[in-house]
């Protein structure tokens, strides 16, 4: 999504008292990282008996990210039940070097289900920061709850990652779900806050090569708030497009030009750096779509909606209703459909782009282009920039029809990408929803951590014009239960047997490294309803 069109969208004001602050020790530890472990520690993809642990070492001054130089070194790792590491339950050593950019990724096994652990790495006797993580419950465990932070669209150049700081302060989270745009590919000045670069990217040019992607990952993981949240909780992560290039599809991207070399080489470089630098597992064929079970309470399916999709349609070319078009690819669609037939009470879907259908037919012209291009939605009968499921209607109908035909209830899409906040019923047919109310699932969309939104695109004060567009959207789309187009922040997903509740939290100022936060909205879906309720 180009920064002057679809991706330019969000922000808010007001800060409530009583906002949680990161414990001083945690913030100081992240900010003053040991030089050998300057990029912090992270964990992810927790299973009942294991969890991925990650770090990056700098054994010599010249071993900088993306340099391709430096010695191979042995790094030890330890997992313990206590912060003092007196009760170490799993440990080992791995060798890393310039061939993997001195990153370390360990699948630490032999752990107990539903158990909290401390972990660390050691290089030449020097210890990294201590991270905290936890394993998932046993598959048949009778689990009471699951609570996740939900984040998306964290653009370094557009502000500070205060959302991560506030989530790191919460002791009640089981983990963090990041549904894409963990980093951005643009050059310095290519995409900031209302066109202003708050923190310049490194490297200064657009990411194209393996060294570029490695350096950009390193930059993002130098952020103290990001380090704090990685150290505090295990993450569940999937990518969207900016992890490699804007509006990516299987064979190219809007932001990849003929003079920038083969798309296949750029895509391979982005993938390699991503799997080196992120605490995520690859499937047997290198796929990133994967599934996690949280006892009998929930299963979380993480989608990859970039690697296999058809090219997006444009107003002059392509039909979003063409049954040959796909957003998932056939193997991933089959995998998703089979996994939704499960005995888990809730079926959570980590979904990078919006699945809910939206009509823009009554939106006044000043909002129409911004909304249409940001959301990838149909304008009249033509898709303006159909980057979401609205541009791949055959796949969406296949998926929703599968839910209906198999009487699969309690499906919840957890989405990012569009920098705005939404809560919606996902109708089997939008045009008939107004009278029959038939809904196959629900969707909750988290705002951006920092990336631009509607008030930024229009260059107006927050909440001055967007309420007009929000009211028009709600009037035309009866299945929408909440739309907020101006605020940056994060969401918290709270799963119990009876309901899934989502709470939206908005930052006072994304441009402040010490921004406060306020609770803005709560919505839920009750078990068995496939509907959003207040």
HELIX and SHEET records of a PDB file:
HELIX    1   1 UNK A   24  UNK A   31  1                                   8    
HELIX    2   2 UNK A   35  UNK A   37  5                                   3    
HELIX    3   3 UNK A   98  UNK A  100  5                                   3    
HELIX    4   4 UNK A  156  UNK A  158  5                                   3    
HELIX    5   5 UNK A  162  UNK A  168  1                                   7    
HELIX    6   6 UNK A  210  UNK A  220  1                                  11    
HELIX    7   7 UNK A  224  UNK A  232  1                                   9    
HELIX    8   8 UNK A  258  UNK A  260  5                                   3    
HELIX    9   9 UNK A  263  UNK A  277  1                                  15    
HELIX   10  10 UNK A  330  UNK A  340  1                                  11    
HELIX   11  11 UNK A  365  UNK A  375  1                                  11    
HELIX   12  12 UNK A  389  UNK A  391  5                                   3    
HELIX   13  13 UNK A  393  UNK A  405  1                                  13    
HELIX   14  14 UNK A  430  UNK A  436  1                                   7    
HELIX   15  15 UNK A  454  UNK A  458  1                                   5    
HELIX   16  16 UNK A  466  UNK A  476  1                                  11    
SHEET    1   A 9 UNK A 103  UNK A 108  0                                        
SHEET    2   A 9 UNK A  50  UNK A  56 -1                                        
SHEET    3   A 9 UNK A  41  UNK A  47 -1                                        
SHEET    4   A 9 UNK A 234  UNK A 237  1                                        
SHEET    5   A 9 UNK A 175  UNK A 178  1                                        
SHEET    6   A 9 UNK A 145  UNK A 151  1                                        
SHEET    7   A 9 UNK A 489  UNK A 496 -1                                        
SHEET    8   A 9 UNK A 499  UNK A 507 -1                                        
SHEET    9   A 9 UNK A 517  UNK A 526 -1                                        
SHEET    1   B 4 UNK A  88  UNK A  96  0                                        
SHEET    2   B 4 UNK A  73  UNK A  80 -1                                        
SHEET    3   B 4 UNK A 116  UNK A 123 -1                                        
SHEET    4   B 4 UNK A 126  UNK A 127 -1                                        
SHEET    1   C 4 UNK A  88  UNK A  96  0                                        
SHEET    2   C 4 UNK A  73  UNK A  80 -1                                        
SHEET    3   C 4 UNK A 116  UNK A 123 -1                                        
SHEET    4   C 4 UNK A 131  UNK A 134 -1                                        
SHEET    1   D 2 UNK A 248  UNK A 249  0                                        
SHEET    2   D 2 UNK A 252  UNK A 253 -1                                        
SHEET    1   E 7 UNK A 290  UNK A 294  0                                        
SHEET    2   E 7 UNK A 298  UNK A 302 -1                                        
SHEET    3   E 7 UNK A 346  UNK A 351  1                                        
SHEET    4   E 7 UNK A 411  UNK A 415  1                                        
SHEET    5   E 7 UNK A 439  UNK A 445  1                                        
SHEET    6   E 7 UNK A 421  UNK A 427 -1                                        
SHEET    7   E 7 UNK A 480  UNK A 484 -1                                        
SHEET    1   F 2 UNK A 378  UNK A 379  0                                        
SHEET    2   F 2 UNK A 382  UNK A 383 -1                                        
END                                                                             
